[in-house]
Amino acid sequence: MPTESASAAMAILRDGSQFQWYVIPLFAFVVYVYANVIEKRDWSLVLAGLAFWGMDWFNEIWNGLVFHFTNFAPVWGAPGDTAFLIFIGLNIEICFMFAIAGIVFAKMLPKDRHLKILGINNRIFFALANSIFCVIVELWLNHVNALTWDYGWWSAKAPFLIVIFGYLHFFLVSFWVFDMETIRKKLQVVGTIYAVDVVAIILFAGILGWI
């Protein structure tokens, strides 16, 4: 039987009547961020951002599948106020945030990818530090019931799992793409990520209706 928070999220899942006009300026802001980077022809930054966003879509897909197969709860849910709930744990506001997050975090990277910070390669250091930062934000969102957790192993009592499986791979893949030597390799990786996402969404959301 679904939890109260899961039921609340499912009640508004992809409900167009939830639309709010603030979505339009949020979308325009995302377009501006990418347009600004594209204007500078910084394709590494663009593709790092897209890789980060694509990894989040992958996470949201398997999170929706967890709810489908358990009929209890997703690993995380977003049942609160939103202009549009895309998946059970992903609303339009979160989606737009992740769309630009990869660009923002990649811009913080040192130019020297071999530089060490506290004896750790700076890419790994920033991936860990940024993941911890994101989890701290999630702890607050959970505290105010904007983001719900119904499993004891994914909660404030076990934040390390959220760091590892909720964020760390986003950053590692994004930074990996950013540092690749050729645009062709970057495009191949990002293209693969989105190919998997699109096929999964068509299959699990469009055809089977599981998410």
Backbone torsions as a table, in degrees:
resi	resn	phi	psi	omega
1	MET	NA	131.7	-178.4
2	PRO	-63.1	147.2	174.3
3	THR	-70.1	166.9	-179.9
4	GLU	-60.9	-41.6	-178.9
5	SER	-68.7	-38.4	178.4
6	ALA	-65.4	-41.3	178.6
7	SER	-63.9	-39.1	179.4
8	ALA	-64.9	-39.6	178.6
9	ALA	-67.3	-44.3	-178.8
10	MET	-64.5	-27.2	-179.4
11	ALA	-67.5	-23.0	-178.8
12	ILE	-117.4	8.3	-177.3
13	LEU	-59.6	121.3	-179.9
14	ARG	49.9	40.3	177.1
15	ASP	-92.1	108.4	-176.5
16	GLY	-64.4	-19.4	-179.7
17	SER	-70.8	-10.8	178.6
18	GLN	-79.0	-8.7	-172.9
19	PHE	-52.8	139.1	174.3
20	GLN	-130.9	145.8	-174.3
21	TRP	-67.2	-17.8	-179.7
22	TYR	-66.1	-14.1	176.7
23	VAL	-60.4	-36.1	-176.3
24	ILE	-64.1	-50.9	177.1
25	PRO	-65.6	-29.8	175.7
26	LEU	-64.4	-43.2	177.4
27	PHE	-63.1	-41.8	179.4
28	ALA	-62.5	-35.5	179.1
29	PHE	-66.5	-42.0	177.6
30	VAL	-61.4	-45.1	179.1
31	VAL	-61.2	-40.9	179.9
32	TYR	-62.1	-44.3	-179.2
33	VAL	-59.9	-46.6	179.9
34	TYR	-69.0	-38.7	179.4
35	ALA	-62.4	-38.1	180.0
36	ASN	-65.0	-41.2	179.9
37	VAL	-73.1	-39.2	178.2
38	ILE	-64.3	-37.3	178.4
39	GLU	-58.0	-34.1	179.9
40	LYS	-86.2	0.8	-179.7
41	ARG	57.0	33.6	178.8
42	ASP	-91.2	76.5	-174.5
43	TRP	-67.4	-28.4	177.9
44	SER	-63.4	-40.7	179.9
45	LEU	-70.1	-41.0	178.3
46	VAL	-59.8	-47.9	-175.9
47	LEU	-73.7	-29.6	173.9
48	ALA	-64.5	-40.9	177.9
49	GLY	-64.5	-42.8	179.7
50	LEU	-68.0	-35.6	177.6
51	ALA	-63.6	-43.5	178.8
52	PHE	-60.3	-46.9	-179.3
53	TRP	-64.0	-42.2	179.7
54	GLY	-63.0	-37.2	177.5
55	MET	-66.0	-35.1	177.6
56	ASP	-66.6	-41.6	176.7
57	TRP	-57.8	-41.0	179.1
58	PHE	-61.2	-44.5	178.3
59	ASN	-60.2	-42.6	-177.6
60	GLU	-68.1	-30.3	177.8
61	ILE	-66.8	-50.0	-178.6
62	TRP	-69.8	-27.9	176.4
63	ASN	-65.0	-41.6	176.6
64	GLY	-64.6	-36.3	178.7
65	LEU	-67.7	-33.0	176.4
66	VAL	-59.1	-44.5	179.0
67	PHE	-65.3	-41.3	-179.0
68	HIS	-59.2	-45.8	-174.7
69	PHE	-81.2	-24.1	178.4
70	THR	-93.3	-27.3	-173.5
71	ASN	52.2	29.6	179.5
72	PHE	-118.5	-61.4	-179.5
73	ALA	-167.0	153.8	169.7
74	PRO	-75.7	170.5	176.4
75	VAL	-65.1	-39.4	171.9
76	TRP	-137.4	147.7	179.8
77	GLY	-130.6	159.4	179.0
78	ALA	-131.3	70.7	-175.0
79	PRO	-84.5	-2.2	-175.6
80	GLY	-74.9	-173.3	-179.9
81	ASP	-59.1	133.2	179.4
82	THR	-157.9	157.8	176.8
83	ALA	-83.0	-17.2	177.5
84	PHE	-173.4	125.3	177.5
85	LEU	-98.6	110.3	-175.4
86	ILE	-76.4	-55.2	173.2
87	PHE	-125.6	172.7	-173.9
88	ILE	-59.9	-25.7	178.8
89	GLY	-116.3	11.2	-175.6
90	LEU	-134.5	113.8	173.2
91	ASN	-102.9	171.3	-174.9
92	ILE	-63.9	-31.8	-179.8
93	GLU	-68.6	-44.3	176.7
94	ILE	-63.0	-41.2	-179.2
95	CYS	-57.8	-47.2	-179.4
96	PHE	-66.5	-35.2	178.5
97	MET	-63.0	-46.7	179.9
98	PHE	-68.5	-24.3	179.5
99	ALA	-62.0	-32.5	-178.5
100	ILE	-108.4	-12.0	-175.8
101	ALA	-59.2	-39.9	-178.8
102	GLY	-62.4	-37.2	177.9
103	ILE	-67.4	-45.5	-178.9
104	VAL	-59.4	-48.2	-177.5
105	PHE	-70.8	-36.2	179.2
106	ALA	-66.4	-30.9	178.8
107	LYS	-65.5	-19.6	-179.2
108	MET	-83.6	-10.3	-175.1
109	LEU	-70.2	140.2	173.2
110	PRO	-63.9	150.6	179.2
111	LYS	-64.7	-33.1	179.2
112	ASP	-84.5	107.0	-177.2
113	ARG	-73.1	-10.2	179.9
114	HIS	-97.4	-5.0	179.9
115	LEU	-60.9	139.5	179.5
116	LYS	-107.6	142.4	176.5
117	ILE	-123.0	120.0	-175.4
118	LEU	54.6	36.0	177.9
119	GLY	80.1	4.5	-178.3
120	ILE	-114.5	139.9	174.9
121	ASN	-53.1	134.4	-172.2
122	ASN	-61.0	-29.4	178.3
123	ARG	-65.5	-44.4	178.6
124	ILE	-68.9	-40.1	179.1
125	PHE	-58.9	-49.2	-178.4
126	PHE	-70.1	-31.9	177.1
127	ALA	-63.4	-44.4	178.7
128	LEU	-68.3	-47.6	-178.1
129	ALA	-62.1	-44.1	-179.6
130	ASN	-68.6	-35.0	177.4
131	SER	-64.5	-43.0	178.3
132	ILE	-63.2	-42.3	177.5
133	PHE	-58.5	-45.7	-179.2
134	CYS	-63.5	-37.3	179.6
135	VAL	-69.3	-35.6	175.8
136	ILE	-60.8	-41.9	176.4
137	VAL	-62.3	-42.1	179.8
138	GLU	-64.5	-36.1	177.3
139	LEU	-59.7	-40.1	177.5
140	TRP	-68.9	-42.8	179.1
141	LEU	-61.5	-38.2	176.6
142	ASN	-67.7	-37.6	179.9
143	HIS	-61.1	-34.4	-179.1
144	VAL	-97.1	11.9	176.1
145	ASN	64.6	22.2	174.9
146	ALA	-81.5	-28.1	178.4
147	LEU	-129.1	124.5	-173.6
148	THR	-107.7	144.0	175.8
149	TRP	-127.2	126.3	-177.6
150	ASP	-115.5	2.3	177.5
151	TYR	-112.7	133.4	-178.2
152	GLY	-62.8	-28.3	-178.5
153	TRP	-81.6	-6.2	174.8
154	TRP	-126.9	83.5	-172.8
155	SER	-161.3	-176.9	178.8
156	ALA	-63.6	-20.6	179.2
157	LYS	-78.8	-18.5	-179.5
158	ALA	-135.7	58.2	-175.8
159	PRO	-65.4	-21.8	-178.3
160	PHE	-63.7	-31.4	177.4
161	LEU	-68.7	-35.2	177.9
162	ILE	-69.3	-37.9	177.5
163	VAL	-61.0	-47.7	-174.3
164	ILE	-74.6	-51.2	-173.1
165	PHE	-96.0	-12.3	179.2
166	GLY	-94.3	-30.3	-172.9
167	TYR	-138.3	-37.7	-169.3
168	LEU	-54.3	-43.8	-178.9
169	HIS	-67.5	-27.6	174.2
170	PHE	-56.8	-52.1	-175.6
171	PHE	-68.8	-42.8	-179.0
172	LEU	-61.6	-43.6	179.4
173	VAL	-68.4	-43.5	-179.9
174	SER	-60.9	-46.2	-179.7
175	PHE	-69.0	-35.1	177.0
176	TRP	-61.3	-45.8	177.4
177	VAL	-63.4	-43.6	-179.7
178	PHE	-56.4	-38.4	-175.0
179	ASP	-89.7	-5.0	-179.6
180	MET	-59.8	147.3	-172.4
181	GLU	-74.4	-28.9	-177.1
182	THR	-126.8	150.3	177.1
183	ILE	-63.5	-34.0	180.0
184	ARG	-59.9	-44.6	179.1
185	LYS	-64.7	-40.8	178.9
186	LYS	-60.9	-45.2	-179.4
187	LEU	-64.3	-37.8	180.0
188	GLN	-63.6	-44.1	-179.4
189	VAL	-68.0	-49.1	-179.7
190	VAL	-63.1	-39.9	177.9
191	GLY	-61.9	-39.2	178.2
192	THR	-64.9	-43.6	179.3
193	ILE	-57.9	-47.8	-177.1
194	TYR	-73.5	-29.4	176.1
195	ALA	-63.3	-44.0	177.8
196	VAL	-63.0	-44.6	-180.0
197	ASP	-60.7	-48.6	-176.4
198	VAL	-63.8	-45.6	179.1
199	VAL	-61.6	-43.0	-179.7
200	ALA	-64.5	-41.2	180.0
201	ILE	-66.9	-43.9	178.5
202	ILE	-60.7	-44.2	-176.9
203	LEU	-72.2	-54.8	-171.5
204	PHE	-81.3	-29.7	179.3
205	ALA	-97.5	-49.6	-173.9
206	GLY	-75.2	-45.7	-175.1
207	ILE	-91.4	-53.6	-175.2
208	LEU	-85.9	-24.0	-179.2
209	GLY	67.2	28.2	-178.4
210	TRP	-81.0	-26.3	-178.3
211	ILE	-124.2	NA	NA
